[in-house]
């Protein structure tokens, strides 16, 4: 095992250790933590497998049974990441229909079962005779296309899901980075097999895929130990403050003053009741630039402008629904600053967990 392979092995163990920490983590969503831990384990095992392959230890009696097991990671990356993001964003529980995400994995097990169920002696004979590919469909271009297709399918599903469900800045940058790091892996994976298929590289030259994986693990490690709040829903601006607002000219003291000035304005003047309220309006009131006003909202309230305003609007809506039972839903949404029913229902469900109708019925039952 050379120095480079030792480095890869180190990151494999590091990812395994980090995954265990996520399994044991008590803060945040425990289910989401476990799913993300599994996602890390897939990368850890993929790297470990590659090290065995590069060092030729994979083809010894000690490790020959692991041959073909790396394909499981190729198939599971997409579904596991999709389920993690869905859980992190919506907190939805698993449904029986979610089993469909693991159908390709089941088919993989069936396809490779002749090899997995064989004893070590038989596997070593197949290795010696170079006949194991007669037992399963492994490097057939047709099957590689299927693996790549699964990866790209889940990337598109995740992008569509985030587009429909992730509207605030809270953890948006983290999840976006996570998704595009997955896309980077898919692109490098696809590029490798295209180059191999046309004879430009040999099978053992997939180091660049490994480098991408250890880069991902390194960043996750940094976030976990240096900025663990990222996994509890904070935006990446909180996690990596130098990404944004690096040179804003706002001191900490002045920033706090502006925070309380904004709070006072929101509570006394209730500008959120104006459906045409824009970030520029708040900036003018605070005598700040649009950029600095956005910074105040992001840093002190961990929110986007629209979520910050909608938080107040939903608070007003709850008061109206609680105290004035004669108002219908349409009257309430316009009274609290919304200008359409769809955005009102979406925001109300986001901040309360129930629909306006459900909240109103609950208030009536309370009386």
C-alpha positions in Angstrom: 0.0 0.0 0.0 1.6 3.3 -1.1 1.4 6.7 0.6 -1.6 7.9 -1.5 -3.6 4.8 -0.8 -2.8 5.3 2.9 -4.2 8.8 2.7 -7.4 7.5 1.1 -7.7 4.8 3.8 -7.4 7.5 6.5 -10.3 9.4 5.0 -12.3 6.2 4.9 -11.9 5.7 8.6 -12.6 9.4 9.2 -15.9 9.1 7.4 -16.8 6.0 9.4 -16.0 7.8 12.6 -18.0 10.8 11.6 -21.0 8.6 10.6 -20.9 7.0 14.1 -21.1 10.5 15.6 -24.2 11.2 13.5 -25.8 7.9 14.6 -25.2 9.0 18.3 -26.0 12.7 17.8 -28.9 13.8 20.1 -29.4 17.3 18.8 -31.5 18.0 15.7 -33.6 15.5 13.8 -32.3 12.1 14.9 -33.8 10.4 11.8 -32.1 12.8 9.4 -28.8 12.4 11.4 -29.0 8.6 10.9 -29.7 8.9 7.2 -26.8 11.3 6.7 -24.6 8.9 8.7 -25.6 6.1 6.3 -24.7 8.4 3.4 -21.3 9.0 4.9 -20.8 5.3 5.4 -21.4 4.7 1.7 -18.6 7.0 0.9 -16.4 5.5 3.5 -16.9 2.0 2.2 -16.5 3.1 -1.4 -13.1 4.6 -0.6 -12.1 1.5 1.4 -13.1 -0.7 -1.5 -11.0 1.4 -3.9 -8.0 1.2 -1.7 -8.3 -2.6 -1.7 -8.6 -2.6 -5.4 -5.7 -0.2 -6.0 -3.4 -2.2 -3.7 -4.6 -5.6 -5.2 -5.6 -6.8 -1.7 -9.1 -7.1 -3.0 -8.0 -10.2 -5.0 -6.7 -12.1 -2.0 -8.6 -14.7 0.1 -9.1 -12.2 2.9 -11.1 -9.8 0.7 -12.2 -11.6 -2.4 -15.8 -11.8 -1.0 -16.0 -8.0 -1.2 -15.7 -8.0 -5.0 -18.7 -6.3 -6.6 -20.0 -4.8 -3.3 -18.9 -1.3 -4.3 -21.8 -1.3 -6.8 -24.2 -1.1 -3.9 -22.8 2.4 -3.1 -23.3 3.5 -6.7 -27.0 2.5 -6.5 -27.7 3.8 -3.0 -26.1 7.2 -3.1 -29.1 8.8 -4.8 -31.9 7.3 -2.8 -30.2 7.9 0.5 -29.4 11.5 -0.3 -32.9 12.1 -1.6 -34.5 10.6 1.6 -32.1 12.7 3.8 -33.0 15.9 2.0 -36.7 15.2 2.1 -36.5 14.5 5.8 -34.3 17.5 6.5 -36.6 19.9 4.7 -40.1 18.6 5.5 -39.7 16.2 8.5 -41.9 13.8 6.7 -42.0 10.2 8.0 -41.1 7.2 5.9 -44.0 5.7 3.9 -44.5 2.2 2.7 -44.2 3.5 -0.8 -40.6 4.6 -0.1 -39.6 1.0 -0.6 -39.6 1.7 -4.3 -36.4 3.6 -3.8 -34.6 0.4 -2.9 -35.9 -1.7 -5.8 -32.7 -1.2 -7.8 -30.7 -2.3 -4.8 -32.8 -5.5 -4.5 -32.3 -6.2 -8.2 -28.5 -5.7 -7.7 -28.5 -8.3 -4.9 -30.4 -10.8 -7.0 -28.1 -10.2 -10.0 -24.9 -10.7 -8.0 -26.3 -13.4 -5.7 -24.5 -16.3 -7.6 -21.2 -14.7 -6.7 -22.1 -13.6 -3.2 -23.4 -17.0 -2.2 -20.4 -18.9 -3.6 -17.7 -20.0 -1.1 -14.2 -18.5 -1.1 -12.6 -21.4 -2.8 -14.9 -21.2 -5.7 -14.4 -17.4 -5.9 -10.7 -17.9 -6.0 -11.0 -20.4 -8.8 -13.1 -17.9 -10.8 -10.5 -15.3 -10.1 -7.7 -17.6 -11.3 -9.6 -18.5 -14.5 -10.7 -15.0 -15.0 -14.3 -16.2 -15.3 -16.2 -14.4 -12.6 -17.8 -12.0 -15.1 -19.5 -15.1 -16.6 -21.5 -15.3 -13.4 -22.8 -11.8 -13.2 -23.3 -8.8 -15.5 -20.6 -6.4 -14.2 -18.8 -4.2 -16.7 -21.4 -4.5 -19.4 -21.9 -0.9 -20.8 -25.6 -1.6 -20.6 -25.4 -2.0 -16.8 -23.0 0.9 -16.3 -25.6 3.1 -18.1 -28.2 1.9 -15.7 -26.1 2.9 -12.7 -25.4 6.3 -14.1 -29.1 6.6 -15.1 -30.1 6.0 -11.4 -27.7 8.6 -10.2 -28.9 11.2 -12.7 -32.5 10.4 -12.0 -32.1 11.1 -8.3 -30.2 14.2 -8.9 -33.1 15.5 -11.0 -35.6 14.3 -8.3 -33.7 16.2 -5.6 -33.4 19.4 -7.6 -37.2 19.3 -8.3 -37.9 18.6 -4.7 -35.8 21.5 -3.5 -37.2 23.8 -6.0 -40.7 23.1 -4.7 -40.0 22.9 -1.0 -37.0 25.0 -0.1 -37.8 28.7 -0.3 -35.9 30.2 2.7 -32.2 30.7 3.2 -32.2 28.3 6.1 -29.8 25.5 5.3 -30.5 26.2 1.6 -26.8 26.7 0.8 -25.8 23.7 2.8 -28.3 21.4 1.0 -27.4 23.0 -2.4 -23.7 22.4 -1.8 -24.5 18.8 -0.7 -26.5 18.1 -3.9 -23.9 19.6 -6.2 -21.1 17.7 -4.5 -23.2 14.6 -5.4 -23.4 15.8 -9.0 -19.7 16.3 -9.0 -19.3 12.6 -8.0 -21.8 11.5 -10.7 -19.9 13.5 -13.4 -16.5 12.1 -12.4 -18.0 8.6 -12.2 -19.5 9.0 -15.7 -16.4 10.5 -17.1 -14.2 7.7 -15.8 -16.3 4.9 -17.4 -16.6 6.9 -20.7 -12.8 7.2 -20.8 -12.4 3.6 -19.9 -14.9 2.4 -22.5 -13.0 4.2 -25.3 -9.7 2.9 -24.0 -8.2 6.2 -22.9 -7.5 4.9 -19.3 -7.3 1.7 -17.5 -9.4 0.4 -14.6 -7.0 1.4 -11.9 -6.8 5.1 -12.8 -9.9 6.3 -11.0 -8.0 8.3 -8.4 -9.8 11.5 -9.3 -13.1 10.0 -8.2 -11.5 9.2 -4.9 -10.1 12.7 -4.5 -13.6 14.1 -5.0 -14.9 11.8 -2.2 -12.2 12.7 0.3 -12.8 16.4 -0.5 -16.4 15.9 0.4 -15.6 14.0 3.6 -13.1 16.7 4.6 -15.7 19.5 4.2 -18.3 17.5 6.1 -15.7 17.0 8.9 -15.0 20.7 9.0 -18.7 21.5 9.3 -19.3 18.9 11.9 -16.6 19.8 14.3 -16.0 23.5 13.6 -19.6 24.6 12.8 -22.0 21.8 13.9 -25.0 24.1 13.7 -25.2 23.6 9.9 -26.9 20.3 10.5 -29.5 21.9 12.7 -30.7 24.1 9.9 -28.6 27.3 9.9 -27.7 28.8 6.6 -24.2 28.5 5.1 -23.7 32.2 5.7 -23.7 31.3 9.4 -21.4 28.3 8.9 -18.9 30.0 6.5 -19.2 33.7 7.3 -16.5 34.6 4.8 -18.7 33.5 2.0 -20.9 36.5 2.5 -20.7 39.8 4.4 -16.9 39.5 4.7 -16.4 43.2 4.3 -19.7 44.8 5.3 -18.5 47.7 7.5 -20.9 46.8 10.2 -19.4 46.3 13.6 -21.0 43.9 16.0 -22.2 46.6 18.3 -23.8 48.6 15.4 -25.3 45.4 14.0 -27.0 44.7 17.3 -28.3 48.3 17.4 -29.8 47.9 14.0 -31.4 44.6 15.0 -33.3 46.2 17.9 -34.2 49.2 15.7 -35.7 46.8 13.2 -37.6 44.9 15.9 -39.0 48.1 17.3 -40.1 49.2 13.8 -41.8 45.9 13.1 -43.7 45.9 16.3 -44.7 49.5 16.4 -45.5 50.3 12.8 -46.4 46.8 11.5 -45.0 47.4 8.0 -45.6 43.7 7.2 -49.3 44.5 6.9 -48.5 46.1 3.6 -48.6 43.4 0.9 -46.2 45.5 -1.2 -43.5 45.7 1.4 -40.0 45.1 -0.1 -36.5 44.8 1.3 -35.7 48.2 0.0 -38.4 49.7 2.2 -36.8 48.2 5.3 -33.4 49.4 4.1 -34.7 52.9 3.7 -36.2 52.9 7.2 -32.9 51.6 8.7 -30.9 54.1 6.6 -28.9 51.1 5.2 -28.1 49.6 1.9 -30.2 46.6 0.7 -27.2 44.4 1.2 -26.6 45.4 4.9 -30.3 45.1 5.7 -30.3 41.6 4.3 -27.3 40.9 6.5 -29.1 42.0 9.6 -32.0 39.7 8.9 -29.9 36.7 8.0 -27.4 37.0 10.8 -29.7 37.9 13.7 -32.9 36.1 12.7 -31.4 33.3 10.6 -34.0 34.0 8.0 -34.6 35.3 4.5 -36.4 38.6 4.0 -39.6 36.9 3.0 -39.6 34.4 5.8 -38.9 37.2 8.3 -41.9 39.2 7.0 -44.1 36.2 6.7 -43.3 35.2 10.3 -44.9 38.5 11.5 -47.8 38.1 9.0 -48.6 34.6 10.2 -48.5 35.9 13.8 -51.0 38.5 12.9 -53.1 36.0 11.1 -53.2 33.7 14.2 -54.4 36.6 16.3 -57.2 37.4 13.8 -58.3 33.7 13.6 -58.1 33.4 17.4 -60.0 36.6 18.3 -62.3 37.3 15.4 -64.3 34.2 14.4 -66.5 36.3 12.0 -63.6 36.8 9.5 -63.2 34.2 6.8 -59.9 32.9 5.6 -59.8 35.3 2.6 -60.4 38.3 4.7 -57.7 37.3 7.1 -55.0 36.7 4.5 -55.5 40.2 3.0 -55.7 41.8 6.5 -52.4 40.4 7.6 -50.5 41.4 4.4 -50.7 38.5 2.0 -52.0 39.1 -1.5 -52.9 35.6 -2.6 -54.3 32.4 -1.0 -51.6 30.1 -2.2 -48.7 31.9 -0.5 -50.8 32.4 2.6 -51.6 28.7 3.0 -48.0 27.7 2.3 -46.5 30.2 4.8 -49.1 29.3 7.5 -48.4 25.6 7.2 -44.7 26.3 7.3 -44.8 28.3 10.5 -47.6 26.5 12.4 -47.6 23.0 11.0 -51.3 23.2 10.2 -53.5 24.9 7.6 -55.4 28.1 8.4 -58.6 26.2 8.2 -57.3 23.6 10.6 -56.1 26.3 13.0 -59.4 28.0 12.9 -61.3 24.8 13.6 -59.0 24.1 16.5 -59.7 27.5 18.0 -63.5 27.0 17.7 -63.2 23.6 19.5 -61.2 25.2 22.3 -64.2 27.4 23.0 
